[in-house]
Each structure stands twice: as structure tokens, then as C-alpha cells.
Amino acid sequence: MRNRQTIHKSIGVVRGLFATLLLCLIPVAAMAQVDLLQPIHNIALKAPPDPPPPGGPKFYSWTGPDPNWSVAQWNIPGRALSPLTAQIVGGNTVYYSSAPEASVKIIRGIQGEQIDLAQNGAVLPCTTANGAPRESDLQFGPNSPPVPFPGVSGMVLQGNGNPPLSAMSSLQFRANLRIAEGVTKNAGECGVSQGSVLLGVILSDTQIHPGQTMFYKLIFDRLCGIQPKAREQSCRTALDSPQFYFRTNPYGVSDFLPLLGMPLMSGTESRVYDFDLLPRLKKVIQTAPPGSDHNLSHWVISNVYMGQAIWGRVRLSSNWRNVSLVMKEKGK
């Protein structure tokens, strides 16, 4: 029986890899309009990256064979989310994982695939070992190479074969998003207490040497908890341009929903999003710090993720469904 299970598992992995290979072999010219994110087949939990394990973080729990999406975690007290458990709730299959400061629910059924992330900073240390404010993150998204066993890729296009930003006419992001914000009972203990729900896009430039990477984050809300007055004022200050938090390679930039003409989310709120992200990506490439490559024909999308981050004594949750990122090429 064990050998038969091993054979079936191996066949499943081969099928997943073959499907990914076929997607990668489709001529880019034939893909005039395509969702860059494969539909979720199965989801895995990825081990924390710190301390760095040999060969990178591994998958240690998954909803089924050939997971093509995964959940990533950083700085969760207690080291890691628990392995996934499943139960039937109201006709849905719900996979659940938790830690003292964070939890993940993967809901499958009546309304399709939903990902529910939650964080509670009541037990989050205020600072790291070196005294810096401690950031804790939960993120999920499609896998991109190298993918740990038993995962497969979840991005439809990969690597340098992707159309560059200059070849795109639009990049439509769609999602149903619900958030809930709050502060903990022990609020006020930390010098930094805030959080955000975000969309992340990783851009790669291998046309120059050495290559460059840019981490783009679109912020959907700004949860400002109880913290010193100057810090709270900074948290609540409206920004009139994207903010580069890494000004050398790899670059990092935060963008904000009001700069796309939409107010920030707050409190407990649900929205349906459908907007073109391409103008924002072009803007951050063209206005990046000196030393960066401003040539749009050199930059491609290598991965996408959604999620949230907190510091200090706040509570934050986000529920995501119907997520897509549809690329349309010019003249097609």
C-alpha cells in the first residue's frame, strides 16, 4: 500500500510539472490577454525563512497534492504556524492553521476559494533582539521557481520570456477584499503599533548586469494604533507620492490606494477591486532612485503576493477571494 501511495504521489507531481511546462511553452505572442495567476489547485505552508535553512524554506503542510500557491510567514512568535487541519463547515471545506499571534483559514466551497489571514499583536514582542521594531508578516500567492517539494509553479509566465512592462497595454488587478482592524487590550506598550494590508509585485530586470529587483507594495489601509504622538502623526500623514524604503538594489517601494484615486480602507470594510496597476508600476520604475534601470522594456513581473504586516499592539485580518491579475499586450 505504501508503494502504491508513493507511485500515485509521484504521478501527481509529474502531472503538475507537465501542466506547468505546457503553460511555459505557450508562445507569448499567442497570449494577448492572460491571467498571470493560475487558479488555486492546492495551497502549502512555507516554513519561516529565519534562520535560513539549507536550500531555502521548505513546505511542511498542504491542502492536497501539487500545491501551486503557498502561505509565507515571518517573525511569528512560537516559530511557525501549525500544520493544516480540515473540517466541513456549512458545506465548505475549511483548512485551518494557527499560532499564538497569527492564523490562516483556507475556505473552499460555496463562494469558491477564500484565504483568510489574521494577526493579533498582543503577544508580539515590541522589538527584535537588536532593538528595532518587530515586523510580523503573513502573505500568500502563487509559487515561483525554485519551488520546494511537493509544490509546482503557480505563475502562468516565467522568467525572461514574460512580456516586459513596455509591451503591456494594461494589467488589471481584481479581488474581493474584506478587512478588520483594531487594537489589543494591552495597547500602548510598544513604540510602534501599526499595520497594513497589501498587494505585492516583484519585478525583475536581467537585461543589465548585475540584474536588479524591485519589490512593489500597494497599501490598502494604514492601521495606526496607540503609539508615541510623533509616530502616530507620521502614520496618519497622507502621502502624495510612492515611498522608496530600499533605495539601492534590491529596491523597495510602497504605493498607496489614494494615489490611484481610491480612499484607504479602514475599520471593518469590504470592497470589490478592479483597476489597472500598470501605470503605477511604470511610475515607480521611471522615478526610482539613481542607479536603478529606468528602461521599461527591461522589467518583467516575476511574482505576485497578497497579505498583511503588523508591528506592536494591533489586530488585523484580511479575507481575499476572486483574485486575478490579467495582462493585456499592446496591439492585441
C-alpha positions in Angstrom: 0.0 0.0 0.0 2.8 2.4 0.9 4.5 1.8 -2.5 1.2 2.4 -4.3 0.7 5.7 -2.4 4.2 6.7 -3.4 3.5 5.9 -7.0 0.3 7.9 -7.0 2.0 10.8 -5.3 4.8 10.8 -7.9 2.3 10.7 -10.8 0.6 13.7 -9.3 3.8 15.6 -9.1 4.7 14.7 -12.7 1.2 15.9 -13.9 1.6 19.2 -12.1 5.1 19.7 -13.6 3.9 18.8 -17.1 1.0 21.2 -16.8 3.3 24.0 -15.8 5.7 23.1 -18.6 2.9 23.3 -21.2 2.0 26.8 -19.9 5.6 27.9 -20.1 5.9 26.6 -23.7 2.8 28.5 -25.0 4.2 31.2 -27.3 4.0 34.6 -25.6 2.6 36.1 -28.9 -0.4 33.8 -28.5 -1.2 35.1 -25.0 -2.6 38.5 -25.9 -4.6 38.6 -22.7 -3.9 36.2 -19.8 -4.4 36.0 -16.1 -0.8 35.7 -14.8 -2.1 33.8 -11.7 -3.0 30.2 -12.1 -6.3 29.2 -10.4 -5.5 27.8 -6.9 -5.1 24.0 -7.1 -3.8 23.4 -3.6 -2.0 25.6 -1.0 1.1 24.8 1.1 2.5 26.4 4.2 6.1 27.5 3.8 8.4 27.4 6.8 9.8 30.7 8.2 12.9 31.9 6.5 14.8 32.9 9.6 17.2 31.3 10.5 17.8 30.5 6.8 17.5 26.7 6.3 19.9 25.0 3.8 18.4 25.3 0.3 15.7 27.8 1.5 12.4 27.4 3.3 10.5 24.2 2.7 6.8 23.3 2.5 5.7 21.4 5.6 1.9 21.2 5.2 -0.5 21.4 2.3 -4.2 21.0 1.4 -3.5 18.4 -1.3 -1.1 17.2 -4.0 0.8 19.6 -6.3 0.2 22.9 -4.3 0.7 25.8 -6.7 0.1 28.5 -4.2 1.6 29.0 -0.7 1.4 30.9 2.5 4.6 32.6 3.8 5.2 33.8 7.4 7.8 36.0 9.1 8.5 36.7 12.8 5.6 34.8 14.3 6.2 34.1 18.0 6.4 30.4 18.6 8.4 29.9 15.4 5.7 28.7 12.9 2.0 28.2 12.1 0.7 24.8 13.0 0.1 22.1 10.3 -3.2 22.5 8.4 -6.2 20.7 9.7 -9.5 20.3 7.8 -13.2 20.2 8.7 -16.5 20.7 7.0 -18.3 23.9 8.0 -21.6 24.9 6.4 -20.9 23.0 3.2 -17.4 24.4 2.9 -14.1 22.6 3.5 -12.1 24.8 5.9 -8.4 24.3 6.3 -7.0 25.9 9.5 -3.6 26.7 10.9 -2.7 28.9 13.9 0.0 30.2 16.2 -0.3 32.5 19.3 -0.1 35.6 17.1 -1.4 34.5 13.7 -3.9 32.2 11.9 -4.7 31.2 8.4 -8.0 29.8 7.0 -8.4 28.4 3.5 -12.1 28.1 2.7 -13.2 26.0 -0.3 -16.8 25.6 -1.4 -19.9 27.7 -1.9 -18.1 31.0 -2.8 -15.0 29.5 -4.4 -11.6 29.7 -2.8 -11.1 32.2 0.0 -7.9 33.0 2.0 -8.4 34.5 5.5 -5.3 35.9 7.3 -5.4 37.1 10.9 -2.8 38.6 13.3 -3.1 39.6 16.9 -0.1 41.7 18.2 -1.0 41.2 21.9 1.8 38.6 22.2 4.2 40.0 19.6 7.4 41.3 21.1 7.7 45.1 20.5 11.3 44.9 19.2 13.8 42.5 17.7 16.9 41.3 19.5 18.8 44.4 18.2 16.1 46.8 19.4 14.4 47.5 16.0 10.5 47.5 15.8 9.5 43.9 15.2 7.5 43.3 12.0 5.4 40.2 11.6 4.0 39.2 8.2 1.5 36.8 6.6 1.4 36.6 2.9 0.1 34.2 0.2 0.5 33.9 -3.5 1.4 31.7 -6.5 4.6 29.7 -6.3 7.5 30.8 -8.5 10.8 28.9 -9.1 12.5 27.4 -7.3 9.5 25.7 -5.8 10.0 23.4 -2.8 8.7 19.8 -2.9 5.9 18.9 -3.5 4.9 22.2 -5.0 4.6 23.3 -8.6 4.6 26.8 -10.1 1.5 29.0 -9.9 2.6 31.8 -12.3 1.5 31.4 -15.9 4.5 33.1 -17.3 8.0 32.8 -16.0 11.4 34.5 -16.3 12.8 36.4 -19.2 10.0 35.1 -21.6 7.5 37.3 -19.8 6.3 40.4 -21.7 8.1 43.5 -20.3 6.1 46.4 -18.9 6.7 48.3 -22.1 4.8 45.6 -24.1 1.7 45.7 -21.9 -1.3 47.9 -22.5 -2.9 47.1 -19.2 -2.5 45.0 -16.1 -5.9 44.6 -14.4 -6.0 43.6 -10.7 -9.3 42.2 -9.5 -10.2 40.9 -6.0 -12.9 40.8 -3.3 -11.2 42.1 -0.1 -12.6 42.3 3.4 -10.5 43.7 6.3 -11.0 44.2 10.0 -8.7 46.4 12.1 -8.4 47.0 15.9 -6.0 47.5 18.8 -5.3 44.9 21.5 -6.2 45.1 25.2 -2.5 45.9 26.1 -2.3 48.7 23.5 0.3 51.4 24.2 3.1 49.2 25.3 5.2 49.5 22.0 6.9 52.4 20.4 5.5 51.3 17.0 2.0 49.9 16.7 0.6 49.8 13.2 -0.3 47.6 10.3 -1.3 47.3 6.6 -3.0 45.0 4.1 -1.2 45.0 0.8 -0.7 43.7 -2.7 3.0 42.9 -3.6 4.5 42.6 -7.1 8.1 41.5 -7.6 9.7 43.0 -10.7 13.0 41.7 -12.2 15.5 43.2 -14.6 18.0 40.7 -16.0 18.9 42.8 -19.1 21.6 44.6 -17.3 24.5 43.2 -15.2 24.2 42.8 -12.3 20.5 42.3 -12.5 18.0 44.4 -10.5 14.9 43.6 -8.4 12.1 45.9 -7.3 9.6 45.0 -4.5 6.4 47.0 -5.2 3.8 47.1 -2.4 0.3 48.7 -2.8 -1.1 49.6 0.6 -4.9 49.2 1.0 -5.1 50.6 4.6 -3.0 52.2 7.3 -3.9 50.9 10.8 -2.4 53.4 13.3 -2.5 52.0 16.9 -1.7 53.7 20.2 1.9 54.8 20.0 4.0 57.9 20.7 2.5 61.1 19.3 5.1 61.8 16.6 4.9 58.2 15.4 1.1 58.3 15.2 1.2 61.6 13.3 3.6 60.1 10.8 1.4 57.0 10.4 -1.7 59.2 9.7 0.1 61.6 7.3 -1.3 61.5 3.8 1.4 60.8 1.2 1.5 62.4 -2.2 3.9 60.0 -3.9 5.2 56.4 -3.7 7.8 56.0 -0.9 11.1 54.1 -1.6 12.1 52.2 1.6 15.0 50.5 -0.2 16.9 53.0 -2.3 19.6 50.6 -3.6 19.3 47.2 -5.3 17.1 45.3 -4.5 14.7 48.3 -4.5 11.6 48.5 -2.4 8.7 50.9 -2.8 5.3 51.5 -1.1 2.4 52.9 -3.0 -0.9 54.0 -1.6 -4.5 53.5 -2.7 -5.4 57.2 -2.6 -2.7 57.8 -5.3 -4.9 55.6 -7.5 -7.9 57.7 -6.8 -9.4 55.5 -4.1 -9.7 56.1 -0.3 -7.8 53.8 2.1 -9.9 51.1 3.7 -10.5 51.3 7.5 -12.3 49.6 10.4 -14.3 46.7 9.2 -14.9 47.1 5.4 -15.4 45.1 2.2 -14.6 46.2 -1.3 -14.5 44.8 -4.8 -11.4 45.9 -6.7 -11.0 46.2 -10.5 -8.2 48.6 -11.6 -5.3 48.9 -13.9 -2.0 48.5 -12.0 0.3 49.1 -15.0 0.5 52.9 -14.7 1.7 52.6 -11.1 4.4 50.0 -11.9 5.6 52.2 -14.8 5.7 55.2 -12.5 7.9 53.6 -9.8 10.3 52.3 -12.4 10.7 55.7 -14.1 11.0 57.6 -10.8 13.3 55.1 -8.9 16.4 56.3 -7.2 19.7 57.0 -9.1 21.4 53.8 -10.1 18.2 51.9 -11.0 17.4 51.0 -14.6 14.5 53.2 -15.8 14.1 51.3 -19.1 10.6 49.7 -19.0 11.5 47.2 -21.7 13.9 45.6 -19.3 11.5 44.9 -16.4 9.2 41.8 -16.1 6.9 40.6 -13.4 8.4 37.6 -11.7 5.9 37.0 -8.8 2.9 38.4 -7.0 1.7 38.1 -3.4 -1.1 39.4 -1.1 -1.1 39.7 2.6 -0.5 41.9 5.6 2.1 43.1 8.1 1.8 44.4 11.7 4.1 46.0 14.3 3.1 46.2 18.0 -0.3 46.0 19.7 -2.8 45.9 16.9 -5.2 43.4 15.4 -5.6 43.0 11.6 -7.3 40.5 9.4 -7.9 40.2 5.7 -10.1 37.9 3.6 -9.3 37.5 -0.1 -11.3 35.9 -2.9 -11.6 36.1 -6.7 -8.0 37.3 -7.1 -6.7 37.8 -10.6 -4.1 39.8 -12.4 -4.9 40.0 -16.1 -2.2 41.2 -18.5 -3.1 42.6 -22.0 -0.4 43.1 -24.6 -0.3 46.2 -26.8 -2.0 45.9 -30.2 -3.7 42.6 -29.3 
